[in-house]
Amino acid sequence: MATLLLITGPPGTGKSTLADAAALELNAPVLGWDWAMASLTHFAPIQDAIATMSHLDHRRVGWSILWNLAAAQLRRGSSVVLDGVAREVEIDGTRDIAEATGTRSIVVVTCCRDLDLHRSRVEGRSRDIPGWHELDWEHVTSLLHRWDEPSGEDLVLDAVRPLADNIDELI
């Protein structure tokens, strides 16, 4: 049975690294919110429209793209890994896509309970997503103040633990 795996959490908590590991195990594509939204940065009219949207509507644009792409793969019987900062509404939407396509859904929440480690992870990385900005610690701390860790997850993985341990538990 195909699987729709959502890996969510604040930036710098290992989402993309874990998504890549899971995708290898599932032989599945990774669909990343940042990658989807970065593809739109080259279109000024779209950027102008996004600039007028609420934060919630801006998030919804990216998740709509990911869910449509995921549904296409799930209908073929292929598993999909979603990588993005999802809140309750996006988790519910992801589970709805899985149900509609007759696939199972798994939600993994990542975190980093050590703020010094979290900061070093953010400040020391370069994601090299074409058309997308690198996040700085100020942006991440702003998000952390608004972040409510989602409930109803299937697994929580803390970046304080060794990466190999988190990958083993995820797999």
TORLUMKE-179353 format. One record per residue (C-alpha): x, y, z; chain; residue number from 1. Coordinates in pm, 1 decimal. Layout:
<node east="X" north="Y" up="Z" marvo="A" miza="NUM"/>
...
This chain:
<node east="0.0" north="0.0" up="0.0" marvo="A" miza="1"/>
<node east="123.2" north="347.2" up="-85.7" marvo="A" miza="2"/>
<node east="206.5" north="584.3" up="197.9" marvo="A" miza="3"/>
<node east="167.6" north="960.5" up="227.9" marvo="A" miza="4"/>
<node east="432.9" north="1061.6" up="479.5" marvo="A" miza="5"/>
<node east="428.7" north="1418.6" up="610.2" marvo="A" miza="6"/>
<node east="735.6" north="1543.4" up="793.9" marvo="A" miza="7"/>
<node east="671.0" north="1873.6" up="968.3" marvo="A" miza="8"/>
<node east="833.2" north="2092.5" up="1228.4" marvo="A" miza="9"/>
<node east="1007.5" north="2425.7" up="1259.4" marvo="A" miza="10"/>
<node east="1294.4" north="2506.7" up="1021.1" marvo="A" miza="11"/>
<node east="1628.4" north="2362.9" up="1123.7" marvo="A" miza="12"/>
<node east="1490.9" north="2055.7" up="1300.3" marvo="A" miza="13"/>
<node east="1592.0" north="1799.2" up="1037.9" marvo="A" miza="14"/>
<node east="1274.9" north="1772.2" up="828.5" marvo="A" miza="15"/>
<node east="1444.2" north="1764.9" up="489.9" marvo="A" miza="16"/>
<node east="1718.7" north="1527.0" up="596.0" marvo="A" miza="17"/>
<node east="1464.8" north="1285.0" up="740.5" marvo="A" miza="18"/>
<node east="1238.2" north="1328.5" up="436.8" marvo="A" miza="19"/>
<node east="1526.2" north="1231.2" up="208.2" marvo="A" miza="20"/>
<node east="1603.7" north="922.9" up="419.0" marvo="A" miza="21"/>
<node east="1239.4" north="813.9" up="422.3" marvo="A" miza="22"/>
<node east="1206.0" north="873.7" up="47.4" marvo="A" miza="23"/>
<node east="1499.7" north="642.9" up="-19.2" marvo="A" miza="24"/>
<node east="1338.4" north="373.3" up="194.2" marvo="A" miza="25"/>
<node east="997.4" north="418.0" up="28.5" marvo="A" miza="26"/>
<node east="1135.7" north="473.9" up="-322.6" marvo="A" miza="27"/>
<node east="923.6" north="787.8" up="-323.3" marvo="A" miza="28"/>
<node east="958.3" north="1149.9" up="-431.0" marvo="A" miza="29"/>
<node east="1001.9" north="1424.9" up="-173.9" marvo="A" miza="30"/>
<node east="773.2" north="1721.0" up="-233.4" marvo="A" miza="31"/>
<node east="896.5" north="2022.4" up="-39.0" marvo="A" miza="32"/>
<node east="690.5" north="2332.3" up="36.7" marvo="A" miza="33"/>
<node east="991.9" north="2562.6" up="0.1" marvo="A" miza="34"/>
<node east="1078.4" north="2406.5" up="-336.5" marvo="A" miza="35"/>
<node east="721.5" north="2447.8" up="-461.4" marvo="A" miza="36"/>
<node east="701.9" north="2810.7" up="-356.6" marvo="A" miza="37"/>
<node east="1053.0" north="2884.3" up="-488.4" marvo="A" miza="38"/>
<node east="935.9" north="2779.3" up="-834.0" marvo="A" miza="39"/>
<node east="693.1" north="3072.9" up="-830.3" marvo="A" miza="40"/>
<node east="951.6" north="3341.9" up="-748.4" marvo="A" miza="41"/>
<node east="1036.7" north="3399.3" up="-1114.2" marvo="A" miza="42"/>
<node east="685.1" north="3522.9" up="-1194.8" marvo="A" miza="43"/>
<node east="633.1" north="3884.2" up="-1085.9" marvo="A" miza="44"/>
<node east="251.9" north="3880.6" up="-1117.7" marvo="A" miza="45"/>
<node east="231.8" north="3574.6" up="-892.6" marvo="A" miza="46"/>
<node east="469.2" north="3733.6" up="-641.3" marvo="A" miza="47"/>
<node east="259.4" north="4050.9" up="-643.5" marvo="A" miza="48"/>
<node east="-52.1" north="3845.9" up="-569.0" marvo="A" miza="49"/>
<node east="120.9" north="3647.4" up="-293.5" marvo="A" miza="50"/>
<node east="239.7" north="3972.8" up="-133.7" marvo="A" miza="51"/>
<node east="-123.9" north="4078.0" up="-84.0" marvo="A" miza="52"/>
<node east="-227.0" north="3748.2" up="77.7" marvo="A" miza="53"/>
<node east="-261.4" north="3669.5" up="444.2" marvo="A" miza="54"/>
<node east="-0.6" north="3440.1" up="596.2" marvo="A" miza="55"/>
<node east="-256.8" north="3158.3" up="601.0" marvo="A" miza="56"/>
<node east="-344.5" north="3200.5" up="232.4" marvo="A" miza="57"/>
<node east="25.8" north="3214.4" up="143.0" marvo="A" miza="58"/>
<node east="76.5" north="2880.0" up="318.5" marvo="A" miza="59"/>
<node east="-229.4" north="2737.2" up="143.2" marvo="A" miza="60"/>
<node east="-84.6" north="2813.0" up="-201.0" marvo="A" miza="61"/>
<node east="215.7" north="2589.1" up="-136.0" marvo="A" miza="62"/>
<node east="16.4" north="2312.8" up="28.2" marvo="A" miza="63"/>
<node east="-233.1" north="2310.0" up="-260.6" marvo="A" miza="64"/>
<node east="53.1" north="2252.1" up="-502.2" marvo="A" miza="65"/>
<node east="198.9" north="1973.7" up="-286.5" marvo="A" miza="66"/>
<node east="-135.6" north="1800.4" up="-233.1" marvo="A" miza="67"/>
<node east="-218.6" north="1796.1" up="-606.0" marvo="A" miza="68"/>
<node east="122.8" north="1655.5" up="-694.0" marvo="A" miza="69"/>
<node east="95.4" north="1401.8" up="-411.2" marvo="A" miza="70"/>
<node east="-251.6" north="1290.7" up="-519.8" marvo="A" miza="71"/>
<node east="-125.4" north="1226.4" up="-872.7" marvo="A" miza="72"/>
<node east="152.0" north="1001.6" up="-740.2" marvo="A" miza="73"/>
<node east="-68.6" north="826.0" up="-484.4" marvo="A" miza="74"/>
<node east="-327.7" north="743.4" up="-752.3" marvo="A" miza="75"/>
<node east="-49.0" north="563.8" up="-942.6" marvo="A" miza="76"/>
<node east="25.4" north="359.9" up="-630.0" marvo="A" miza="77"/>
<node east="347.3" north="546.8" up="-549.3" marvo="A" miza="78"/>
<node east="429.0" north="665.2" up="-199.8" marvo="A" miza="79"/>
<node east="503.5" north="1034.0" up="-140.1" marvo="A" miza="80"/>
<node east="695.9" north="1225.4" up="125.6" marvo="A" miza="81"/>
<node east="583.9" north="1581.5" up="203.9" marvo="A" miza="82"/>
<node east="837.9" north="1817.9" up="362.5" marvo="A" miza="83"/>
<node east="714.9" north="2144.8" up="510.8" marvo="A" miza="84"/>
<node east="612.8" north="2344.8" up="815.0" marvo="A" miza="85"/>
<node east="260.2" north="2209.0" up="850.5" marvo="A" miza="86"/>
<node east="15.6" north="2310.5" up="1117.9" marvo="A" miza="87"/>
<node east="-305.6" north="2133.3" up="1219.4" marvo="A" miza="88"/>
<node east="-496.5" north="2250.6" up="909.9" marvo="A" miza="89"/>
<node east="-224.7" north="2119.6" up="674.0" marvo="A" miza="90"/>
<node east="-201.5" north="1793.2" up="864.1" marvo="A" miza="91"/>
<node east="-577.6" north="1749.7" up="833.8" marvo="A" miza="92"/>
<node east="-557.4" north="1830.1" up="461.4" marvo="A" miza="93"/>
<node east="-278.8" north="1576.6" up="416.0" marvo="A" miza="94"/>
<node east="-478.2" north="1307.4" up="593.2" marvo="A" miza="95"/>
<node east="-778.7" north="1396.1" up="372.7" marvo="A" miza="96"/>
<node east="-567.4" north="1343.1" up="57.2" marvo="A" miza="97"/>
<node east="-451.5" north="1005.0" up="187.6" marvo="A" miza="98"/>
<node east="-808.6" north="900.1" up="265.4" marvo="A" miza="99"/>
<node east="-935.8" north="1020.0" up="-72.4" marvo="A" miza="100"/>
<node east="-668.7" north="817.4" up="-252.4" marvo="A" miza="101"/>
<node east="-703.9" north="507.7" up="-34.0" marvo="A" miza="102"/>
<node east="-353.1" north="532.8" up="107.5" marvo="A" miza="103"/>
<node east="-218.5" north="540.2" up="458.6" marvo="A" miza="104"/>
<node east="-91.0" north="860.4" up="610.9" marvo="A" miza="105"/>
<node east="189.3" north="901.0" up="860.3" marvo="A" miza="106"/>
<node east="268.6" north="1233.0" up="1028.5" marvo="A" miza="107"/>
<node east="611.0" north="1291.4" up="1179.5" marvo="A" miza="108"/>
<node east="683.9" north="1605.1" up="1381.9" marvo="A" miza="109"/>
<node east="1044.2" north="1717.7" up="1420.0" marvo="A" miza="110"/>
<node east="1175.4" north="1943.9" up="1691.3" marvo="A" miza="111"/>
<node east="1500.2" north="2053.8" up="1852.0" marvo="A" miza="112"/>
<node east="1457.1" north="2098.5" up="2225.5" marvo="A" miza="113"/>
<node east="1807.9" north="2250.9" up="2264.7" marvo="A" miza="114"/>
<node east="1790.3" north="2615.2" up="2144.9" marvo="A" miza="115"/>
<node east="2168.5" north="2653.8" up="2113.5" marvo="A" miza="116"/>
<node east="2188.7" north="2343.7" up="1895.6" marvo="A" miza="117"/>
<node east="1885.2" north="2457.5" up="1697.6" marvo="A" miza="118"/>
<node east="2043.9" north="2795.8" up="1633.0" marvo="A" miza="119"/>
<node east="2370.2" north="2636.6" up="1516.9" marvo="A" miza="120"/>
<node east="2175.7" north="2412.4" up="1278.5" marvo="A" miza="121"/>
<node east="2000.8" north="2712.4" up="1121.7" marvo="A" miza="122"/>
<node east="2304.8" north="2937.3" up="1104.7" marvo="A" miza="123"/>
<node east="2529.2" north="2665.1" up="966.6" marvo="A" miza="124"/>
<node east="2323.9" north="2546.3" up="672.5" marvo="A" miza="125"/>
<node east="2282.2" north="2628.7" up="308.2" marvo="A" miza="126"/>
<node east="1987.4" north="2465.3" up="133.2" marvo="A" miza="127"/>
<node east="2062.5" north="2603.2" up="-214.2" marvo="A" miza="128"/>
<node east="1700.8" north="2604.2" up="-328.4" marvo="A" miza="129"/>
<node east="1695.4" north="2799.0" up="-657.7" marvo="A" miza="130"/>
<node east="1495.9" north="3119.2" up="-616.4" marvo="A" miza="131"/>
<node east="1454.7" north="3077.3" up="-241.7" marvo="A" miza="132"/>
<node east="1608.6" north="3267.0" up="46.8" marvo="A" miza="133"/>
<node east="1810.8" north="3116.6" up="328.5" marvo="A" miza="134"/>
<node east="1639.6" north="3142.7" up="664.0" marvo="A" miza="135"/>
<node east="1816.6" north="3319.1" up="946.0" marvo="A" miza="136"/>
<node east="1782.4" north="3259.8" up="1318.5" marvo="A" miza="137"/>
<node east="1565.8" north="3570.9" up="1363.2" marvo="A" miza="138"/>
<node east="1310.8" north="3429.3" up="1119.5" marvo="A" miza="139"/>
<node east="1313.9" north="3091.4" up="1292.7" marvo="A" miza="140"/>
<node east="1271.2" north="3237.9" up="1643.1" marvo="A" miza="141"/>
<node east="977.7" north="3442.4" up="1514.2" marvo="A" miza="142"/>
<node east="820.2" north="3122.2" up="1383.9" marvo="A" miza="143"/>
<node east="894.7" north="2938.8" up="1710.5" marvo="A" miza="144"/>
<node east="696.8" north="3201.6" up="1904.4" marvo="A" miza="145"/>
<node east="393.1" north="3129.3" up="1684.5" marvo="A" miza="146"/>
<node east="449.8" north="2752.4" up="1660.2" marvo="A" miza="147"/>
<node east="207.8" north="2518.7" up="1831.1" marvo="A" miza="148"/>
<node east="342.1" north="2167.8" up="1797.7" marvo="A" miza="149"/>
<node east="70.3" north="1974.1" up="1618.4" marvo="A" miza="150"/>
<node east="-117.6" north="1699.2" up="1794.9" marvo="A" miza="151"/>
<node east="-223.8" north="1367.5" up="1652.2" marvo="A" miza="152"/>
<node east="118.6" north="1291.0" up="1510.4" marvo="A" miza="153"/>
<node east="239.8" north="936.4" up="1466.2" marvo="A" miza="154"/>
<node east="598.2" north="1007.7" up="1570.6" marvo="A" miza="155"/>
<node east="803.4" north="1292.9" up="1721.4" marvo="A" miza="156"/>
<node east="1175.6" north="1309.9" up="1646.9" marvo="A" miza="157"/>
<node east="1408.6" north="1547.0" up="1835.0" marvo="A" miza="158"/>
<node east="1720.8" north="1671.1" up="1653.6" marvo="A" miza="159"/>
<node east="1906.1" north="1654.6" up="1986.3" marvo="A" miza="160"/>
<node east="1928.6" north="1279.5" up="1926.1" marvo="A" miza="161"/>
<node east="2186.0" north="1146.4" up="1680.1" marvo="A" miza="162"/>
<node east="2062.1" north="1161.8" up="1321.3" marvo="A" miza="163"/>
<node east="2119.3" north="788.2" up="1269.9" marvo="A" miza="164"/>
<node east="1892.4" north="712.5" up="1568.4" marvo="A" miza="165"/>
<node east="1616.6" north="936.1" up="1431.1" marvo="A" miza="166"/>
<node east="1643.0" north="776.6" up="1087.0" marvo="A" miza="167"/>
<node east="1629.0" north="427.5" up="1238.6" marvo="A" miza="168"/>
<node east="1319.2" north="517.5" up="1439.2" marvo="A" miza="169"/>
<node east="1154.6" north="678.1" up="1135.8" marvo="A" miza="170"/>
<node east="1221.2" north="377.7" up="913.8" marvo="A" miza="171"/>
